[in-house]
Amino acid sequence: MRQLLTMSPSIPHVSGRSTTPRVLLQFWDDASAIPDDVQECLESWAPLEAAGFERTLLDDRSARLFIEDHFSARNVRAFDRCSHPAMRADYLRLCFMLRVGGLYVDADDEYQGADVEPLIDSGQLWLQPLCYDIASDSMVDVASALADTAGEARIFYVNNNPLIAGPGHPVIAGALERSTALLLAACRANRDLQSLTGPGNLTASLVSHAVQQAGGGKTRDFEFLPEWDAVAVSKWPLAYRADERNWRNWVQGDREVDHA
């Protein structure tokens, strides 16, 4: 992953390539009970409607119906095995982006006003790179981490928020298939959200795709987002973050092991 970030080229617009659909997807598990502070984050994206975006909010019920309509029973079973709303959001975004494409952002992201037009005019997949520093147990700036040659233990990966792409991208397809297989094979007590449905799953799929592309001499069909914070930031604090609706709290919880 570090090598991909170091070697990442700028991708020129390809004439004739379809643009990313002007669809903004967001998710909250119960659309009838959205907390006020989360609703404020959702509404911050209203200005995109003036740019022709269709804002789509799905919840557990409508997400499952979407997967039923567009994917197989196997995918529905995998969605049903997502034990936390964050996992269901992870899985849905892969399904939706593969079938429809567009822009996915988390419900607790607040729009900052930057122009998103450059990110949708090529139909490319755009991903946000991140870096975790093991020693300090904290996130660090990616550019600074790449420039540091001291050899500290750091984990480079891509976030699954946001996702920006045209429909049918092979990285999204690979991530969906990988997540489906992992969910169906895992015991229901498995709370490894990162690996099952989240950034770990997407990163593994991206690296696999990049290796295949390099082996085949193909032009890279993805790019890393510059300065995403100018577009959106994850808002803190929000009330739900204090309980198990926050996946970070949920993954640390205790429950009986279910080997079903």
C-alpha angles and dihedrals in degrees: 000000000000090000091052091053092048094049098038110136128203110257117223121220110269113221112239095018112132116248124240110274115257093244124127112201124196133166139211120169095232114028090190093059108042112156114244094242092051090047089057089056091049092050092051086076094060092102089070089070088071087059091055099263121150109218112216124187118187129184134190094287099042092041091055091048090051091052091046091052098046108026142040132278086255090063091048090053090051091051090050089055092059100108099192133047090241090057091050089050089051093051096043094052090056092050094046096044092048094050103032109010124204134117122322121192130168118259092243094056115108119213113239099193104253119144113264094188095099089056097056105038098084105041089234125144112255121195134181114236119217136183129208120200110213098199095054095033089227144107116262135194110279097217092050091047091051091050092050110093096179091105101238116171105263134158118220117197144142126256120233088220117103108026117186121177148117117259122284100026111168094225090057091045091052093047092051093049092046093048092047092053092046094049094049092048097044125089114249091247092064109116097177092126094164094059100034101048110346141073094312091058093047093046092052090050092048093051092047090051093047092051090051091048093049091049091052095045092241127155113256112260100196137063139197120245118248117214099347089172088075087063102038143350131200104249121234135225108028122163096238092059090074096066141040092288081081105080091213089064093040096055089058094051126107127236139151116283113252114194095189 
